[in-house]
Amino acid sequence: MIRYIAAMLVMLNSTWAIEINGKFIAVVAHLESGGELHPNKAVGDDGDSNGAYQIKAEAWECCNRWLRANKHKTWAYKPFVNDPAISHYYCKLYLSLKARELHKVIKDRPVTHMDVYAAYNMGFRGYSRIGYDWKRHPFKAKMLYIRAQMSK
C-alpha cells in the first residue's frame, strides 16, 4: 500500500517546479526534531506536534482526507505518527499538498523549498500573513539552512 501512495505522490509532484524528495524530507526532520535522541518519539508544541516531522493531528487528518478521496489506506494519527515509514509518507504528502496550494497563490515567482517549509511550519494561513515571503519567517536561519541543503 505504501508503494501505491509513493507512486501517487510522484504523480502529484510531477507538475511542480520543486521536488518533494527524501533529501527535503530529511531536512524537515532535522529542523523539526534534529536534536532529539529518539526523533520518532519527539513531542513538541505542548504535545500538539509529534514524531520526527512534528506533525499535528490536523495535518495528519488533511492527509487522510486526500488519501480517502483517492481511495488509499489511511492510518490513525496515534500511534502511527511515531512510525518512521508511515510518518515519512504523511510528511511527504502534506508537503506536496502545501506545494500545490502555494502554486495556486504564488504567481510572480517559482515556489521554493523554503516556501513549502514555511507553509508546513507556520501553517498556510500563517504564511499568508507574512505575504508568502520566506525571508520574513520568524526563524530565518531555518530558511537559510534549507536553501543551503537543497542547493548541494
MODELLER restraints for C-alpha pairs under 7 A, 6 or more apart:
rsr = mdl.restraints
at = mdl.atoms
rsr.add(forms.Gaussian(group=physical.xy_distance, feature=features.Distance(at['CA:9:A'], at['CA:93:A']), mean=6.53, stdev=0.5))
rsr.add(forms.Gaussian(group=physical.xy_distance, feature=features.Distance(at['CA:13:A'], at['CA:19:A']), mean=6.41, stdev=0.5))
rsr.add(forms.Gaussian(group=physical.xy_distance, feature=features.Distance(at['CA:13:A'], at['CA:20:A']), mean=6.95, stdev=0.5))
rsr.add(forms.Gaussian(group=physical.xy_distance, feature=features.Distance(at['CA:13:A'], at['CA:96:A']), mean=6.54, stdev=0.5))
rsr.add(forms.Gaussian(group=physical.xy_distance, feature=features.Distance(at['CA:18:A'], at['CA:112:A']), mean=6.50, stdev=0.5))
rsr.add(forms.Gaussian(group=physical.xy_distance, feature=features.Distance(at['CA:18:A'], at['CA:113:A']), mean=6.94, stdev=0.5))
rsr.add(forms.Gaussian(group=physical.xy_distance, feature=features.Distance(at['CA:20:A'], at['CA:92:A']), mean=6.57, stdev=0.5))
rsr.add(forms.Gaussian(group=physical.xy_distance, feature=features.Distance(at['CA:20:A'], at['CA:95:A']), mean=6.99, stdev=0.5))
rsr.add(forms.Gaussian(group=physical.xy_distance, feature=features.Distance(at['CA:20:A'], at['CA:96:A']), mean=6.46, stdev=0.5))
rsr.add(forms.Gaussian(group=physical.xy_distance, feature=features.Distance(at['CA:24:A'], at['CA:150:A']), mean=6.93, stdev=0.5))
rsr.add(forms.Gaussian(group=physical.xy_distance, feature=features.Distance(at['CA:25:A'], at['CA:92:A']), mean=6.75, stdev=0.5))
rsr.add(forms.Gaussian(group=physical.xy_distance, feature=features.Distance(at['CA:27:A'], at['CA:146:A']), mean=6.78, stdev=0.5))
rsr.add(forms.Gaussian(group=physical.xy_distance, feature=features.Distance(at['CA:28:A'], at['CA:53:A']), mean=6.52, stdev=0.5))
rsr.add(forms.Gaussian(group=physical.xy_distance, feature=features.Distance(at['CA:29:A'], at['CA:52:A']), mean=5.43, stdev=0.5))
rsr.add(forms.Gaussian(group=physical.xy_distance, feature=features.Distance(at['CA:29:A'], at['CA:53:A']), mean=4.88, stdev=0.5))
rsr.add(forms.Gaussian(group=physical.xy_distance, feature=features.Distance(at['CA:32:A'], at['CA:52:A']), mean=6.76, stdev=0.5))
rsr.add(forms.Gaussian(group=physical.xy_distance, feature=features.Distance(at['CA:32:A'], at['CA:53:A']), mean=5.67, stdev=0.5))
rsr.add(forms.Gaussian(group=physical.xy_distance, feature=features.Distance(at['CA:32:A'], at['CA:54:A']), mean=5.95, stdev=0.5))
rsr.add(forms.Gaussian(group=physical.xy_distance, feature=features.Distance(at['CA:33:A'], at['CA:39:A']), mean=5.55, stdev=0.5))
rsr.add(forms.Gaussian(group=physical.xy_distance, feature=features.Distance(at['CA:33:A'], at['CA:42:A']), mean=6.59, stdev=0.5))
rsr.add(forms.Gaussian(group=physical.xy_distance, feature=features.Distance(at['CA:33:A'], at['CA:52:A']), mean=5.43, stdev=0.5))
rsr.add(forms.Gaussian(group=physical.xy_distance, feature=features.Distance(at['CA:33:A'], at['CA:53:A']), mean=6.70, stdev=0.5))
rsr.add(forms.Gaussian(group=physical.xy_distance, feature=features.Distance(at['CA:36:A'], at['CA:42:A']), mean=6.59, stdev=0.5))
rsr.add(forms.Gaussian(group=physical.xy_distance, feature=features.Distance(at['CA:39:A'], at['CA:51:A']), mean=6.21, stdev=0.5))
rsr.add(forms.Gaussian(group=physical.xy_distance, feature=features.Distance(at['CA:39:A'], at['CA:52:A']), mean=4.58, stdev=0.5))
rsr.add(forms.Gaussian(group=physical.xy_distance, feature=features.Distance(at['CA:40:A'], at['CA:51:A']), mean=4.31, stdev=0.5))
rsr.add(forms.Gaussian(group=physical.xy_distance, feature=features.Distance(at['CA:40:A'], at['CA:52:A']), mean=4.41, stdev=0.5))
rsr.add(forms.Gaussian(group=physical.xy_distance, feature=features.Distance(at['CA:40:A'], at['CA:82:A']), mean=5.01, stdev=0.5))
rsr.add(forms.Gaussian(group=physical.xy_distance, feature=features.Distance(at['CA:40:A'], at['CA:83:A']), mean=6.84, stdev=0.5))
rsr.add(forms.Gaussian(group=physical.xy_distance, feature=features.Distance(at['CA:40:A'], at['CA:84:A']), mean=6.36, stdev=0.5))
rsr.add(forms.Gaussian(group=physical.xy_distance, feature=features.Distance(at['CA:41:A'], at['CA:50:A']), mean=6.95, stdev=0.5))
rsr.add(forms.Gaussian(group=physical.xy_distance, feature=features.Distance(at['CA:41:A'], at['CA:51:A']), mean=5.11, stdev=0.5))
rsr.add(forms.Gaussian(group=physical.xy_distance, feature=features.Distance(at['CA:41:A'], at['CA:52:A']), mean=6.94, stdev=0.5))
rsr.add(forms.Gaussian(group=physical.xy_distance, feature=features.Distance(at['CA:41:A'], at['CA:82:A']), mean=5.75, stdev=0.5))
rsr.add(forms.Gaussian(group=physical.xy_distance, feature=features.Distance(at['CA:42:A'], at['CA:50:A']), mean=5.68, stdev=0.5))
rsr.add(forms.Gaussian(group=physical.xy_distance, feature=features.Distance(at['CA:42:A'], at['CA:51:A']), mean=4.91, stdev=0.5))
rsr.add(forms.Gaussian(group=physical.xy_distance, feature=features.Distance(at['CA:42:A'], at['CA:52:A']), mean=6.13, stdev=0.5))
rsr.add(forms.Gaussian(group=physical.xy_distance, feature=features.Distance(at['CA:43:A'], at['CA:49:A']), mean=5.77, stdev=0.5))
rsr.add(forms.Gaussian(group=physical.xy_distance, feature=features.Distance(at['CA:43:A'], at['CA:50:A']), mean=4.62, stdev=0.5))
rsr.add(forms.Gaussian(group=physical.xy_distance, feature=features.Distance(at['CA:43:A'], at['CA:51:A']), mean=6.46, stdev=0.5))
rsr.add(forms.Gaussian(group=physical.xy_distance, feature=features.Distance(at['CA:44:A'], at['CA:50:A']), mean=6.28, stdev=0.5))
rsr.add(forms.Gaussian(group=physical.xy_distance, feature=features.Distance(at['CA:44:A'], at['CA:54:A']), mean=6.74, stdev=0.5))
rsr.add(forms.Gaussian(group=physical.xy_distance, feature=features.Distance(at['CA:48:A'], at['CA:56:A']), mean=5.73, stdev=0.5))
rsr.add(forms.Gaussian(group=physical.xy_distance, feature=features.Distance(at['CA:49:A'], at['CA:55:A']), mean=5.04, stdev=0.5))
rsr.add(forms.Gaussian(group=physical.xy_distance, feature=features.Distance(at['CA:49:A'], at['CA:56:A']), mean=4.52, stdev=0.5))
rsr.add(forms.Gaussian(group=physical.xy_distance, feature=features.Distance(at['CA:50:A'], at['CA:56:A']), mean=6.52, stdev=0.5))
rsr.add(forms.Gaussian(group=physical.xy_distance, feature=features.Distance(at['CA:50:A'], at['CA:81:A']), mean=6.45, stdev=0.5))
rsr.add(forms.Gaussian(group=physical.xy_distance, feature=features.Distance(at['CA:51:A'], at['CA:81:A']), mean=5.67, stdev=0.5))
rsr.add(forms.Gaussian(group=physical.xy_distance, feature=features.Distance(at['CA:51:A'], at['CA:82:A']), mean=4.86, stdev=0.5))
rsr.add(forms.Gaussian(group=physical.xy_distance, feature=features.Distance(at['CA:53:A'], at['CA:91:A']), mean=6.71, stdev=0.5))
rsr.add(forms.Gaussian(group=physical.xy_distance, feature=features.Distance(at['CA:57:A'], at['CA:77:A']), mean=6.28, stdev=0.5))
rsr.add(forms.Gaussian(group=physical.xy_distance, feature=features.Distance(at['CA:59:A'], at['CA:94:A']), mean=6.91, stdev=0.5))
rsr.add(forms.Gaussian(group=physical.xy_distance, feature=features.Distance(at['CA:60:A'], at['CA:77:A']), mean=6.37, stdev=0.5))
rsr.add(forms.Gaussian(group=physical.xy_distance, feature=features.Distance(at['CA:60:A'], at['CA:90:A']), mean=6.85, stdev=0.5))
rsr.add(forms.Gaussian(group=physical.xy_distance, feature=features.Distance(at['CA:63:A'], at['CA:90:A']), mean=6.54, stdev=0.5))
rsr.add(forms.Gaussian(group=physical.xy_distance, feature=features.Distance(at['CA:63:A'], at['CA:93:A']), mean=6.56, stdev=0.5))
rsr.add(forms.Gaussian(group=physical.xy_distance, feature=features.Distance(at['CA:63:A'], at['CA:94:A']), mean=6.10, stdev=0.5))
rsr.add(forms.Gaussian(group=physical.xy_distance, feature=features.Distance(at['CA:64:A'], at['CA:74:A']), mean=5.64, stdev=0.5))
rsr.add(forms.Gaussian(group=physical.xy_distance, feature=features.Distance(at['CA:67:A'], at['CA:73:A']), mean=6.65, stdev=0.5))
rsr.add(forms.Gaussian(group=physical.xy_distance, feature=features.Distance(at['CA:67:A'], at['CA:74:A']), mean=6.38, stdev=0.5))
rsr.add(forms.Gaussian(group=physical.xy_distance, feature=features.Distance(at['CA:68:A'], at['CA:74:A']), mean=6.97, stdev=0.5))
rsr.add(forms.Gaussian(group=physical.xy_distance, feature=features.Distance(at['CA:80:A'], at['CA:86:A']), mean=6.46, stdev=0.5))
rsr.add(forms.Gaussian(group=physical.xy_distance, feature=features.Distance(at['CA:80:A'], at['CA:87:A']), mean=6.64, stdev=0.5))
rsr.add(forms.Gaussian(group=physical.xy_distance, feature=features.Distance(at['CA:81:A'], at['CA:87:A']), mean=5.21, stdev=0.5))
rsr.add(forms.Gaussian(group=physical.xy_distance, feature=features.Distance(at['CA:95:A'], at['CA:116:A']), mean=6.48, stdev=0.5))
rsr.add(forms.Gaussian(group=physical.xy_distance, feature=features.Distance(at['CA:95:A'], at['CA:120:A']), mean=6.58, stdev=0.5))
rsr.add(forms.Gaussian(group=physical.xy_distance, feature=features.Distance(at['CA:98:A'], at['CA:116:A']), mean=6.12, stdev=0.5))
rsr.add(forms.Gaussian(group=physical.xy_distance, feature=features.Distance(at['CA:98:A'], at['CA:119:A']), mean=6.48, stdev=0.5))
rsr.add(forms.Gaussian(group=physical.xy_distance, feature=features.Distance(at['CA:98:A'], at['CA:120:A']), mean=6.82, stdev=0.5))
rsr.add(forms.Gaussian(group=physical.xy_distance, feature=features.Distance(at['CA:99:A'], at['CA:116:A']), mean=5.55, stdev=0.5))
rsr.add(forms.Gaussian(group=physical.xy_distance, feature=features.Distance(at['CA:102:A'], at['CA:111:A']), mean=6.87, stdev=0.5))
rsr.add(forms.Gaussian(group=physical.xy_distance, feature=features.Distance(at['CA:103:A'], at['CA:111:A']), mean=6.45, stdev=0.5))
rsr.add(forms.Gaussian(group=physical.xy_distance, feature=features.Distance(at['CA:114:A'], at['CA:134:A']), mean=6.13, stdev=0.5))
rsr.add(forms.Gaussian(group=physical.xy_distance, feature=features.Distance(at['CA:114:A'], at['CA:143:A']), mean=5.60, stdev=0.5))
rsr.add(forms.Gaussian(group=physical.xy_distance, feature=features.Distance(at['CA:114:A'], at['CA:146:A']), mean=6.39, stdev=0.5))
rsr.add(forms.Gaussian(group=physical.xy_distance, feature=features.Distance(at['CA:114:A'], at['CA:147:A']), mean=6.79, stdev=0.5))
rsr.add(forms.Gaussian(group=physical.xy_distance, feature=features.Distance(at['CA:115:A'], at['CA:134:A']), mean=5.74, stdev=0.5))
rsr.add(forms.Gaussian(group=physical.xy_distance, feature=features.Distance(at['CA:118:A'], at['CA:127:A']), mean=6.32, stdev=0.5))
rsr.add(forms.Gaussian(group=physical.xy_distance, feature=features.Distance(at['CA:118:A'], at['CA:134:A']), mean=6.34, stdev=0.5))
rsr.add(forms.Gaussian(group=physical.xy_distance, feature=features.Distance(at['CA:118:A'], at['CA:137:A']), mean=6.90, stdev=0.5))
rsr.add(forms.Gaussian(group=physical.xy_distance, feature=features.Distance(at['CA:119:A'], at['CA:127:A']), mean=5.42, stdev=0.5))
rsr.add(forms.Gaussian(group=physical.xy_distance, feature=features.Distance(at['CA:130:A'], at['CA:136:A']), mean=6.37, stdev=0.5))
rsr.add(forms.Gaussian(group=physical.xy_distance, feature=features.Distance(at['CA:134:A'], at['CA:143:A']), mean=6.94, stdev=0.5))
